[in-house]
């Protein structure tokens, strides 16, 4: 799954104030109806308690091999409450006010058009995809044209096949696309919820 890094966390990571392997890194399910992501948010106190679904889980099996942070898929036990559409990672300290936010993942990735595509085109050249996307995924580009994938696209792909475009897409326009098999949205029913983390890792610190 594609991941957004909170801006204050970037400095904390670089300064060594957050150690992904050593610190108590937790993850919580988020109801986006009650929380709007902002990269400027710094502590868990910025996230309303009503937006947090289930009990936060401490990540285990953490690794940082080859510049990639990864962990064992977390299991949230006996989850009830609102539907959830995102994961939020934070460093637990003592309370919400001093627990820094690190990462936010809403199961989407940013798709950037690399070469302008004209109306009627059935493929779009893009910057390398971070994750897989399924056939039928809708991409609403920033210039106003919406594209629908006519076949699946794999991580690393530099073009996507689409139904004939209704209008042009200019180079550097972006769109948010759902990552395949994220499981979001999740509707709790009182049972356990296992979240499958990205096959390419939670966070890559190198290209």
C-alpha positions in Angstrom: 0.0 0.0 0.0 1.2 3.5 -0.8 2.3 5.5 2.3 2.3 9.2 3.2 4.9 10.4 5.6 3.9 13.1 8.2 6.3 16.1 7.7 7.3 16.4 11.4 8.1 12.6 11.4 10.6 13.2 8.5 12.8 15.3 10.8 12.3 13.0 13.7 13.5 10.0 11.6 16.5 11.9 10.3 17.4 13.2 13.8 17.1 9.7 15.3 14.2 10.7 17.5 12.2 7.9 15.9 13.9 4.5 15.7 11.6 2.2 13.6 13.3 -1.0 14.9 13.7 -0.1 18.6 10.7 2.1 19.4 7.2 1.0 20.2 5.6 1.5 16.7 1.9 1.0 16.6 -0.8 1.0 14.0 -4.4 1.8 14.2 -7.4 1.6 11.8 -8.9 4.9 10.8 -12.4 6.0 9.8 -11.8 8.7 7.3 -15.2 10.2 7.9 -13.9 11.4 11.2 -10.3 12.3 10.3 -8.8 14.2 7.4 -5.1 13.6 6.7 -2.8 16.6 7.0 1.0 16.2 6.5 1.5 18.8 9.1 -0.1 16.8 11.9 2.6 15.9 14.5 1.0 13.9 17.4 -1.7 11.4 17.9 -3.8 14.0 19.7 -4.5 15.5 16.2 -6.5 12.4 15.4 -9.9 12.3 17.1 -10.5 9.3 19.2 -13.7 8.7 17.3 -11.7 8.2 14.1 -9.7 5.3 15.7 -11.3 1.9 15.1 -10.4 -1.1 17.3 -7.4 -1.4 19.5 -4.0 -0.1 18.2 -1.5 -2.9 17.6 2.2 -2.9 18.2 4.1 -3.9 15.1 6.2 -7.0 15.4 8.8 -8.7 13.1 10.1 -5.3 12.1 12.9 -5.1 9.5 14.8 -2.4 7.6 16.5 -4.5 4.9 17.7 -2.8 1.7 16.3 0.6 2.8 12.8 -0.7 3.3 10.9 -0.7 6.6 8.5 -3.7 6.9 6.8 -5.7 9.6 4.5 -8.7 10.2 0.9 -8.2 9.1 -1.0 -6.8 12.1 -4.1 -8.5 13.5 -6.8 -6.4 15.2 -8.8 -8.6 17.5 -12.6 -8.5 17.9 -13.1 -5.2 16.0 -16.4 -3.3 16.2 -17.3 0.2 15.3 -17.3 2.4 12.1 -16.0 1.3 8.7 -12.3 2.0 8.3 -10.5 3.1 5.2 -6.9 3.8 6.3 -4.0 2.8 8.6 -2.1 5.2 10.7 1.4 4.4 12.2 2.8 6.2 15.2 5.4 5.9 17.9 3.8 5.3 21.2 5.4 7.1 24.1 3.1 7.8 27.1 0.0 9.5 25.8 -1.6 10.9 22.7 0.0 14.3 23.1 3.6 13.0 23.0 3.1 10.1 20.6 4.4 11.3 17.2 2.6 10.4 14.0 4.8 8.7 11.4 2.8 7.3 8.4 -0.6 7.3 6.9 -1.9 4.8 4.4 -5.3 5.0 2.7 -4.8 2.1 0.3 -4.2 4.5 -2.6 -1.1 5.5 -4.7 -0.4 8.6 -6.7 -0.2 7.9 -10.4 1.7 10.5 -12.4 1.3 10.9 -16.2 4.9 11.0 -17.7 4.0 11.8 -21.3 0.9 13.7 -22.5 -1.9 11.5 -23.7 -4.6 12.8 -26.2 -8.3 12.1 -26.1 -9.1 8.7 -27.4 -5.8 7.2 -26.3 -6.0 3.7 -24.8 -2.8 3.8 -22.8 -1.0 6.3 -20.6 2.7 6.4 -20.0 3.3 6.9 -16.2 6.0 7.1 -13.7 6.8 3.7 -12.3 3.9 2.4 -10.2 4.6 1.7 -6.6 1.9 -1.0 -6.3 -0.4 -3.2 -8.3 -3.7 -1.9 -9.6 -6.7 -3.9 -10.7 -8.6 -3.7 -14.0 -11.5 -1.3 -13.5 -9.6 1.1 -11.3 -10.6 4.7 -11.8 -8.0 7.5 -12.1 -9.4 11.0 -11.8 -6.5 13.1 -13.2 -5.9 16.6 -11.9 -6.7 18.2 -15.2 -10.2 16.8 -15.2 -10.0 13.7 -17.3 -11.0 10.4 -15.8 -9.4 7.2 -16.9 -10.5 3.6 -16.2 -8.0 0.8 -16.4 -8.9 -1.8 -19.0 -6.5 -4.4 -17.6 -4.5 -4.7 -14.4 -1.1 -3.0 -13.9 1.8 -4.3 -11.8 4.2 -2.5 -9.5 7.0 -1.0 -11.6 4.9 -0.7 -14.7 5.5 2.5 -16.7 2.3 2.5 -18.7 -1.3 1.6 -18.0 -4.0 0.3 -20.4 -7.2 2.3 -20.2 -10.6 2.6 -21.9 -10.5 5.3 -24.6 -9.9 8.6 -22.9 -12.7 11.2 -23.1 -10.1 14.0 -23.0 -6.4 14.7 -22.9 -4.1 14.1 -19.9 -1.1 16.4 -19.7 2.4 15.3 -18.5 2.8 15.6 -14.8 -0.9 15.5 -14.1 -1.6 13.2 -11.1 -4.4 10.9 -10.0 -5.1 8.8 -6.9 -5.6 5.1 -7.7 -6.7 2.3 -5.4 -4.0 -0.3 -4.7 -5.0 -3.9 -5.5 -6.0 -6.2 -2.6 -5.7 -3.6 0.2 -9.0 -4.8 1.7 -10.2 -1.2 2.2 -12.8 -0.2 3.1 -13.2 -2.7 6.0 -16.5 -3.0 7.8 -16.0 -4.4 11.3 -18.3 -7.2 12.4 -16.9 -8.1 15.8 -14.3 -10.6 14.4 -10.5 -10.3 13.9 -9.2 -8.1 11.1 -5.8 -8.9 9.5 -4.4 -6.1 7.4 -2.0 -7.3 4.7 0.8 -4.8 4.4 2.4 -3.9 1.1 4.5 -6.6 -0.6 7.1 -3.9 -1.3 7.3 -2.8 2.4 5.6 -0.2 4.5 8.1 2.6 3.7 11.0 2.7 1.3 13.8 5.2 2.1 15.7 4.6 -1.1 14.6 4.7 -4.8 
